[in-house]
């Protein structure tokens, strides 16, 4: 596997040998000193060029970067918007294990957008066309302190959408349950846990994409409790995970509310839990839901 030093030298050699390439910069995890270092970090490289079109039309030039195992052309996807005159990309997995996400970008586009991501480092600027940028930092990705309205909205979304988990599990519609759990309800739990991590660290930490770094900031037992909320295709396993998710969300929301001086709507969480419990024990073919009986058994 080519080393980081070898890859950087390769990028510079290609750029210096081509007068159409005016500048080179990189963003992503390799510019973030706080990001864990491993062999799977890709190289997010941008070549600022006179025109993007010649690079797009030349189907061979990307092979200068190495032997490609397989790749993707995201700007050729008919379901995705693209602006080929200003920016175009190739995502390449090489046969030595390295991955490069390469883009060519117009000068105008680079000037307008290079500051959009503070995790950016300029490697080459032949004609001083790029604006000066500060040292790369991940501060844009820090957990942000929520307003009370954001806190309430997160809580309401979690508890309201648990209703959908209940009916999906009762109907044994696992594909729907998985989507609702992972793309809606879990996102609210991620937010709440992230806010707790932020509170504990002065809102000067990042939990990463999909909250993948949460384990760095939560107690070991709490992080394991979060992992226990994931489930497979078994209905009963899913029910257990959903209730574990509710327990963890409630405890975390109580903490966040107390620390930030916000009010947590316990009545809402209790009502949603009653509904979940009732539906879990509701027999197939039932024609009504009896909340009173469930309340008596709680």
C-alpha positions in Angstrom: 0.0 0.0 0.0 1.5 3.4 -1.0 2.2 5.5 2.0 0.7 9.0 2.7 4.0 10.6 1.7 4.1 8.7 -1.6 0.5 9.7 -2.4 1.0 13.4 -1.7 4.1 13.3 -3.9 2.0 11.7 -6.7 -0.6 14.4 -6.4 2.0 17.2 -6.6 3.9 15.6 -9.5 0.7 15.2 -11.6 -0.3 18.8 -10.8 3.1 20.4 -11.4 3.4 18.6 -14.8 0.1 19.8 -16.1 -0.2 23.6 -16.8 -4.0 23.3 -16.8 -3.9 22.4 -13.1 -3.5 25.7 -11.2 -3.9 24.7 -7.6 -4.4 21.6 -5.3 -6.2 21.4 -2.0 -7.5 18.7 0.3 -10.3 18.4 2.8 -11.8 15.6 4.8 -10.5 13.5 7.7 -6.8 13.6 6.6 -6.8 17.3 7.3 -8.3 16.7 10.8 -5.6 16.1 13.4 -8.3 14.8 15.8 -9.6 12.1 13.4 -8.5 8.5 14.1 -5.8 7.5 11.6 -6.1 4.2 9.8 -5.7 2.6 6.3 -9.3 3.4 5.3 -9.0 7.1 5.3 -9.5 8.3 1.8 -7.7 11.2 0.1 -10.2 14.0 -0.7 -8.3 15.9 -3.4 -9.4 18.9 -5.5 -7.5 20.1 -8.5 -8.4 23.6 -9.5 -8.2 23.8 -13.3 -8.6 26.2 -16.2 -11.5 24.1 -17.6 -13.1 21.0 -16.3 -14.3 19.7 -19.7 -11.0 18.4 -21.1 -10.4 16.3 -17.9 -13.9 14.9 -18.1 -13.5 14.0 -21.8 -10.2 12.3 -21.3 -11.0 8.9 -20.0 -7.4 7.8 -19.5 -5.9 10.6 -17.3 -7.2 9.3 -14.0 -5.0 6.2 -14.5 -2.0 8.3 -13.7 -3.0 7.9 -10.0 -2.6 4.1 -10.1 -4.3 0.8 -11.0 -8.0 1.2 -10.3 -9.8 -1.8 -8.7 -13.2 -0.2 -9.1 -14.7 3.3 -9.1 -17.8 5.5 -9.2 -18.7 8.6 -11.4 -21.1 10.4 -9.1 -21.8 13.2 -11.5 -23.0 10.8 -14.2 -25.8 9.5 -11.9 -29.0 10.6 -13.6 -30.8 11.0 -10.2 -28.2 13.4 -8.9 -27.7 17.1 -9.7 -24.4 18.0 -11.3 -22.6 21.1 -12.4 -19.9 19.7 -14.7 -18.7 23.0 -15.9 -17.7 23.9 -12.4 -17.0 20.7 -10.5 -16.7 17.0 -11.4 -15.5 14.0 -9.5 -14.1 10.5 -9.7 -14.2 8.1 -6.6 -11.5 5.6 -7.0 -10.5 2.5 -5.1 -7.0 1.4 -6.1 -5.7 -2.1 -6.1 -3.1 -1.3 -3.4 -5.9 -0.4 -0.9 -5.8 3.4 -1.2 -8.9 5.3 -2.1 -8.9 8.8 -3.7 -12.0 11.0 -4.1 -10.7 13.3 -6.8 -12.5 16.4 -8.1 -11.6 19.0 -10.7 -13.0 22.4 -10.1 -13.2 25.7 -11.9 -11.3 28.7 -10.5 -14.5 30.7 -10.0 -16.1 27.8 -8.1 -13.1 27.3 -5.9 -12.9 30.9 -5.0 -16.5 30.9 -4.0 -16.6 27.7 -2.1 -13.2 26.8 -0.7 -14.1 28.4 2.7 -17.3 26.2 2.9 -15.4 23.5 4.7 -12.9 24.5 7.4 -11.2 21.1 7.2 -9.3 22.3 4.1 -5.6 22.6 3.4 -4.0 24.1 0.3 -1.1 22.1 -1.1 -0.3 24.1 -4.2 -1.3 27.4 -5.7 0.8 28.2 -8.8 -0.6 31.6 -9.5 -2.0 32.6 -6.1 -5.6 32.4 -7.3 -7.0 31.0 -4.1 -7.9 33.2 -1.1 -6.0 32.7 2.1 -7.7 30.2 4.5 -7.1 29.6 8.2 -5.5 26.4 9.5 -7.7 23.4 9.1 -10.1 22.8 12.0 -13.0 20.6 12.7 -14.9 23.3 14.7 -17.7 23.5 12.1 -18.5 19.9 13.1 -18.7 20.5 16.8 -21.9 19.6 18.5 -24.0 22.7 18.7 -25.9 23.7 21.9 -29.6 23.2 21.1 -32.2 25.9 21.8 -35.0 24.9 24.0 -37.2 24.8 20.9 -34.8 22.4 19.2 -34.7 20.2 22.3 -38.5 20.0 22.5 -38.8 19.3 18.8 -36.3 16.4 19.1 -38.2 14.9 22.0 -41.5 15.3 20.3 -40.2 13.7 17.1 -38.7 10.7 18.9 -41.8 10.0 20.9 -44.4 10.7 18.2 -42.6 8.5 15.7 -42.3 5.6 18.2 -46.0 5.3 17.3 -44.9 4.2 13.8 -42.5 1.6 15.3 -45.4 0.2 17.3 -47.7 -0.3 14.4 -45.0 -1.6 12.2 -43.9 -4.2 14.7 -47.5 -5.2 15.4 -48.1 -5.7 11.6 -44.7 -7.5 11.4 -43.6 -5.1 8.6 -39.9 -5.3 9.4 -38.6 -3.3 6.4 -40.8 -0.4 7.4 -39.7 -0.7 11.0 -36.0 -0.7 10.1 -36.4 2.4 8.0 -38.4 4.2 10.7 -36.1 3.1 13.5 -32.8 4.0 11.8 -33.6 7.0 9.6 -36.1 8.8 11.9 -36.3 7.7 15.5 -32.6 6.8 15.9 -31.6 10.2 14.5 -33.3 11.9 17.4 -31.6 9.6 19.9 -28.3 10.5 18.2 -29.0 14.2 18.6 -29.8 13.8 22.3 -26.7 11.7 23.0 -24.6 14.1 21.0 -26.0 17.0 23.1 -25.0 15.2 26.2 -21.5 14.7 24.8 -21.4 18.4 24.0 -22.5 19.4 27.5 -19.8 17.2 29.0 -17.1 18.7 26.8 -18.1 22.4 26.6 -19.6 21.9 23.1 -16.1 21.6 21.7 -16.3 18.0 20.3 -17.4 16.3 17.1 -19.3 13.0 17.2 -18.6 12.5 13.5 -20.8 11.4 10.6 -23.7 9.2 11.8 -22.4 9.9 15.4 -19.7 7.3 14.8 -17.4 8.9 17.5 -20.0 8.8 20.2 -18.1 6.0 22.0 -15.2 8.5 22.6 -17.4 10.8 24.7 -19.9 8.5 26.5 -19.3 6.2 29.4 -18.6 2.6 28.2 -21.8 1.3 29.7 -23.9 4.1 28.1 -22.3 3.6 24.7 -23.1 -0.2 25.0 -26.6 0.7 25.9 -26.8 2.7 22.6 -25.4 -0.2 20.6 -28.0 -2.5 22.2 -30.7 -0.4 20.5 -29.8 -2.0 17.1 -31.7 -5.0 16.0 -32.0 -7.6 13.2 -35.0 -9.2 11.6 -36.6 -10.8 14.7 -39.8 -9.1 15.9 -39.3 -9.8 19.6 -35.7 -8.7 19.4 -36.9 -5.5 17.8 -39.4 -4.9 20.5 -36.7 -5.3 23.2 -34.4 -2.9 21.3 -37.2 -0.3 20.9 -37.9 -0.2 24.6 -34.1 0.0 25.3 -34.0 2.9 22.9 -36.9 4.6 24.8 -35.2 4.1 28.1 -31.9 5.5 26.9 -33.6 8.5 25.2 -35.6 9.3 28.3 -32.6 9.2 30.7 -30.5 11.3 28.3 -33.2 13.8 27.7 -33.7 14.2 31.5 -29.9 14.9 31.8 -29.8 17.4 28.9 -32.9 19.2 30.2 -31.5 19.5 33.7 -28.1 20.7 32.5 -29.5 23.3 30.1 -32.4 24.5 32.3 -35.0 23.2 29.9 -38.3 21.5 30.5 -38.6 17.9 29.4 -42.1 16.7 28.6 -42.4 13.6 30.8 -46.1 13.4 30.2 -45.4 12.9 26.5 -42.9 10.2 27.1 -45.1 8.4 29.5 -48.1 8.5 27.1 -45.9 7.2 24.2 -44.6 4.4 26.4 -48.2 3.4 27.3 -49.1 3.2 23.6 -46.0 1.1 22.8 -46.6 -1.3 25.7 -50.3 -1.6 24.8 -49.5 -2.4 21.1 -46.8 -4.8 22.0 -49.3 -7.0 23.9 -52.2 -6.4 21.5 -53.4 -9.7 20.0 -53.6 -10.1 16.2 -57.0 -9.2 14.8 -57.7 -6.8 17.7 -60.4 -4.3 16.9 -59.6 -1.7 19.6 -56.8 -0.5 21.9 -57.5 -0.5 25.6 -55.1 2.0 27.2 -56.7 1.8 30.6 -55.8 -1.8 31.1 -52.2 -1.1 30.1 -52.0 1.8 32.5 -53.2 -0.4 35.4 -50.4 -3.0 34.6 -47.6 -0.4 34.4 
